[in-house]
Amino acid sequence: MAVPYEALAVDYDALLGDHAFARLRRAFERIERHHGLVFRSAADVGCGTGTFVSYLRDRGVHPVWGVDRSPHMLAEALAKNRGNGARFLLQDLRALRLPHRVALLTCQFDTLNYLLAPPDLRTALAAFADALEPEGHAVFDMITQGGEYGGRVRRVRIVRRGPHGTSYETHAQRSYAPAEIAAALAGSGLRLSGAHRVDEPRPEAGSTRMIFLARRAPPRP
Ligand SMILES: C[S@@+](CC[C@H](N)C(=O)[O-])C[C@H]1O[C@@H](n2cnc3c(N)ncnc32)[C@H](O)[C@@H]1O
């Protein structure tokens, strides 16, 4: 049994990442315009194959950090960003430690749904707040599910047939109810400034992907 993204990494862009990027970019740029975001430095957490990192570098953002816990996804990200000055860290986002604080932190395409328990979401959001400059912004999306379905864990088994045999990996993701996200934000050091629905071509019954903008809360006087 392979770990998540071990076998999928090489085909991730063709199967999922390239389509998702077009939608995520549109949603991000809408938020950026709507809220007048300005940033010179950034980290993309759960960066996967580094497409959003590459987009930020193409826009002249520097420095840009890409962070992921999968060495297989990071290998793809490194190849994609070779020579563009982006830097990568192999880390679990719940224990995020950047060498410098950044003005913008992004975490996209259901990365936070890999956290299967609300306390982990709270830990992650607090780590995001610590990684931000004063007044810095976090933009993150999540699959949300209302009512009784908040908290549902969905497991998807991915089968890859390659020249050296068949590999299997299981991806477990939890949908969060809006109230759980609000509870995780409370006391995390982030303050919510916007929540927008992301239009999906084929949403799962009862689920909505939301993109959130949160700002690092000023220290208490
Ligand atoms: C669906 S992919 C999204 C990748 C990228 N953000 C994109 O938009 O294509 C989820 C990514 O989150 C990473 N990930 C999941 N849980 C993580 C954790 N606890 N810490 C760091 N990375 C994590 C996975 O390794 C994977 O690369």
The ligand as an SDF file (V2000), in Angstrom:
LIG
                    3D

 27 29  0  0  0  0  0  0  0  0999 V2000
   -5.3530   17.8510   -3.3290 C   0  0  0  0  0  0  0  0  0  0  0  0
   -3.6400   18.1810   -3.1460 S   0  0  0  0  0  0  0  0  0  0  0  0
   -3.5960   19.9300   -3.4970 C   0  0  0  0  0  0  0  0  0  0  0  0
   -2.2530   20.3670   -3.9970 C   0  0  0  0  0  0  0  0  0  0  0  0
   -2.1860   21.8170   -4.4580 C   0  0  0  0  0  0  0  0  0  0  0  0
   -2.5130   22.7340   -3.3880 N   0  0  0  0  0  0  0  0  0  0  0  0
   -3.0760   22.0570   -5.6470 C   0  0  0  0  0  0  0  0  0  0  0  0
   -3.8840   22.9960   -5.6040 O   0  0  0  0  0  0  0  0  0  0  0  0
   -2.9700   21.3070   -6.6430 O   0  0  0  0  0  0  0  0  0  0  0  0
   -3.4060   18.1530   -1.3900 C   0  0  0  0  0  0  0  0  0  0  0  0
   -1.9510   18.3380   -0.9810 C   0  0  0  0  0  0  0  0  0  0  0  0
   -1.8960   18.5530    0.4150 O   0  0  0  0  0  0  0  0  0  0  0  0
   -0.8050   17.8430    0.9580 C   0  0  0  0  0  0  0  0  0  0  0  0
   -1.0950   17.6060    2.3700 N   0  0  0  0  0  0  0  0  0  0  0  0
   -2.1520   16.9340    2.9020 C   0  0  0  0  0  0  0  0  0  0  0  0
   -2.0690   16.9540    4.2410 N   0  0  0  0  0  0  0  0  0  0  0  0
   -0.9630   17.6580    4.5680 C   0  0  0  0  0  0  0  0  0  0  0  0
   -0.3430   18.0140    5.8050 C   0  0  0  0  0  0  0  0  0  0  0  0
   -0.8520   17.6340    6.9780 N   0  0  0  0  0  0  0  0  0  0  0  0
    0.8010   18.7490    5.7740 N   0  0  0  0  0  0  0  0  0  0  0  0
    1.3410   19.1260    4.5780 C   0  0  0  0  0  0  0  0  0  0  0  0
    0.8020   18.7970    3.3750 N   0  0  0  0  0  0  0  0  0  0  0  0
   -0.3280   18.0770    3.3700 C   0  0  0  0  0  0  0  0  0  0  0  0
   -0.7440   16.5770    0.1230 C   0  0  0  0  0  0  0  0  0  0  0  0
    0.5170   15.9410    0.2120 O   0  0  0  0  0  0  0  0  0  0  0  0
   -1.0590   17.1220   -1.2620 C   0  0  0  0  0  0  0  0  0  0  0  0
    0.0940   17.5320   -1.9420 O   0  0  0  0  0  0  0  0  0  0  0  0
  1  2  1  0
  2  3  1  0
  2 10  1  0
  3  4  1  0
  4  5  1  0
  5  6  1  0
  5  7  1  0
  7  8  2  0
  7  9  1  0
 10 11  1  0
 11 12  1  0
 11 26  1  0
 12 13  1  0
 13 14  1  0
 13 24  1  0
 14 15  1  0
 14 23  1  0
 15 16  2  0
 16 17  1  0
 17 18  1  0
 17 23  2  0
 18 19  1  0
 18 20  2  0
 20 21  1  0
 21 22  2  0
 22 23  1  0
 24 25  1  0
 24 26  1  0
 26 27  1  0
M  CHG  2   2   1   9  -1
M  END
$$$$
